Amino acid sequence: MSKNPTIDLLFQVFFEKPAEIMIPSWLMYGRVLGRIWDSY
């Protein structure tokens, strides 16, 4: 695991879910990150 506890928590949350829930979650998470990135 990484040294960043936030990333560890995200991995725990995502990997505990079934793949059909996990994949859309990652896509939405990526979209949110993209929006934040574009706003800078």
URMO-V189596 format. One record per pair of residues at least 12 apart in sequence whose C-alpha atoms are under 10 Angstrom apart, sorted by the first residue. I is the first residue (numbers start at 1). J is the second residue. Records with the same first field share a line. If there is no record, write none. Layout:
BEGIN
I=J / J
END
This chain:
BEGIN
14=26
END
